Amino acid sequence: MRLRGVVRDLSFERQRAGLAIAAMAVGIAGFFAVLATRAILTRELNAGYAATTPASAILVVDTVDPLLLDQIMSRGDVDVAEGRRLLRGRIKTPGGLWKRLAVFVIPDFDGARISTVTREPGTRPPGAGDLLIERDAFQVAQAHVGDAVVIELAGGGSHTLHVAGAVHDVGQAQARMEDIVYAYIAPSTLPVLGEAPRLDRLYLLVGGDRANAEHVRRVADSSLKHARAPWVNASR
C-alpha cells in the first residue's frame, strides 16, 4: 500500500518530483566535486611544498660561516647545510598603516638547495638596498615593483628600500590570511639596515629518513655540538 501511495503521488506531482530528484542529483554531484577538488588541491600543495626541498631542521646560532658549513657538511648524516637570517619588524603602507614584516636574508637565491624560493619572471637577484616581496604579500603591503618602501626593524630605526621584484615562497603561510609581509634581501643589504653582515640560522637537510622526527632531532642535537646554538627548531 505504501508503494502504491508513492507511485500515485509521483504520477500526480511529476513536475515537483522531477525537481526534487534533480536537486538531489545536483547536490550529490556537488559533494563529489568538492571531494575531488580537495584531493587534487592537497596533492598539488604537497607536491609544490616538497619541490622546495624544505629544511629538516633550523638551528639558531651566533654566526654561520664557511668553516661551520664545512664541518656540518662533513657529517655523514647531513646532506645539505646552508646559512640564512631572519629579521622581524614592520613595513609602512602608502596609507600610513604599519604591517608586520618578516625579512629573510638569502645569500644565493638561484643556488639555494634548501627551502628554495622562486623569483617571478623579470625579477633579478636583489642588490644592496633592494627588497623582494612574496607575490601574495604585495596586497598586504599595498606596494608595487619599483616603489620605495619604509621599514622598521625590531630595535632599529626606519629605512627606505627599493622594491625590486617578487618571489613565490611555497613554504610560507598565505600572507593575506596572516596579515604579514614576507620580504627577501641579499646579505649586502644588511649594512644598509644598520645590521652586521652575518647569518644566524643554519638550515639542515638530514640524510636518511627525513620523515622520521626522532631521526631529525638526533641529527640536529648532534649538529649543535658544532654550532653551539642555544636552541633548535626541528620540523618534519
N, C-alpha and C positions, 0 to 999 in steps of 0.2 A: 504494500500500500504506500509506503514512503517513497519507493522508487517511482511508482506511478504519479505520485504528487509532484515529485521533482520534474519528471518529464512533462507533465501538464503545465507546470509553472514556466518551464523553459519554452514550451510551444506558444504560450500566451504572451511572454515577455522576451521574445527573441532578441530584439534590439538591445534591451537592457542587459540581458545575459551575455550577449556578444561583447558589449563594452566592458563588462566585469571580467570576462575571460581575457580580453585584450590587455586590460590594465594589469592583471596578474602576470601575463606573459612579459609585458614590458618591465615590470618590477623584478622578475626573476632574471631577465636578460641584463638589467642594470646591475643587479647584485653580482652576477658572474663577471661582468665587465670590470667592476671595481676590484674584485679579487685578482683578475688577470693583470690589471694596471698596477696593483700593489706588488705583485710578484715580479713584473718587469722592472718597476722602479727600484725595488730592493736589489735586484740583480745588478742593474746598471750602476747604482750608487756604490755597492760593494766593489764592483769591478773598477770604477773610477778611483775610489779611495785606495785600493790595492795597487793601482798603477803608479801612485805617487811614492811607493816604497816607504810607508810610514815607519818612523823610528820605533824600535823595540823599547828603548828606554832613553830618557833625557836626564843627564846629570848636570846639576848646577854647581859650578866650580868657580874658583877665583879667576883663573885665566886658562884659556885653551890656546896652546902654542904648538908649533910643528913637532917639538920634541915629545909632548904629551900624546899627540895624534900618532906618532910613530910607535910609541910604547904600547898604546892601546891596540893599534893595528897589528902589532907583532904577536898578539894573543891568538891562540888557535880558535877561541870561541867567539871572536868578534870578526864579522865580515867587513863592515864599513864603520868608520868613525869620522865625524865632521864637527866643526865648531860653528856656533852661531851665538846670537844675543837677542834678548827681548827687552824692550823698553816700554814703559807704560806712561800714559799721560792723557792729554785731551787735545782736540782739534776744534777750531772755531769755524762755524758755518758762515756763509755770506749774510745770514740773518742775525748774526751775533750770538747764536746759541753755541754751547760747548758740548761736544760729543766725546764719549770715551774713545781712547786711541791705544792700539797695540802696534808697536813698531818692531818688525822682525829684521835683524841685521843678517844678511846672507852674503858671504864672501864671493861666491861664484854661482850666479843664477843658472847659467847654462850647464855647468859642470857638476852641480849638486847631484848626489845619488840617494839621499835620504830626505823624506818629506818634501818632495820637489814641488815647485810652483811653476806654472806655465805663463810665460809672457804673452799677452794678447798681440795679435798682428799689428805691426807698426811700432811696437814698444821696444826700445833699445835697453840694454843693461843700464841701470842708473849710475850717474856720476856723482861727484861731490855736490851736495845741495839738492839732489834730485830725490823725489819721493814717488814710489809706485803705490797704487791703491788697488785693493781687491775689487774686482769688477762689480760685485754686488754692493760693496760699501760706498760706491760713488753716490748712491741715493741717500745714504745716511750723512755723508759729508757735504752733500749738495755742491759738489765740486765737479770740474771738468778738466780734461787733459789740457795742459798749458796754463792753468791757474796758479797763482801764488797763494799758499795757504799758511795760516798761522797755527803753530802747535806749541804746546807747553808740556814739558816732561815733568814727571814727579820729582820735586825738589829742585827744579831748574827754572830758568826764565823762559820767555817766549822766543820763538824762532820762526823765520819765514823760509819755507821750502817750495821748490818748483815741482808741480805735479807733472811728471814726465811720461806717464803711461799707466797701463793697467795690467794686472795679473789675475790668474784664476788659481785659487788655492782650495782644492777639494777638502783638505784636512781641517778647515775652519768651519765653525757653525755659521749659518746664514747671518750675514751682518745686519740685515733689516730686522730679523727676529730678535737678535741680541742687542740691537741699537748701539753698535760699536763699529768703529772704522779700523780695518786691518790695513796696515801700510808696510812697505818694504823698502829698505835702503841698503846701500853698499857701505862697507866699513869706512870708506873715505868721507862719508857724511858725519861720522861721529864727532870729529873735531869741530865741525860747523855747529853742532848742537852742544858744544862745551863738554863732550864726553871723551873719556880716554879711549883711544883706538884699540880696544881689546874685546875679545869674545869671552862669554862666561857660561855658555851652555854646550855640553858635549852630547851630541846625538849619536846613538849607537844602534847598529843593526847587527843583532847577535846571529851567530851561526847555529845550526841545528834546528830544533823545533821552536820556531818563533811564536807559535800559538800557545806555547806552554808558559803560563805566567810564572810558575816556580822556577823554570829554567831561566827565564829572562831576569828574574830577581837575583838568582845566583850569579849570573854573569855581571849584572850591574853592581852588585855588592862587591864582587871581586875586583871590578874595574875601579872602584872607589879607592882602593889601596894605591893606585897610581895617581888618580885625580885629586884625592883628599878633599872630596866635596862634603858640605855639611849635611846634605840630604839628597835623596834620589826620588824621581817620579817615574816609575816604570809602568808601562801600559802594554796591553796585549795587542 
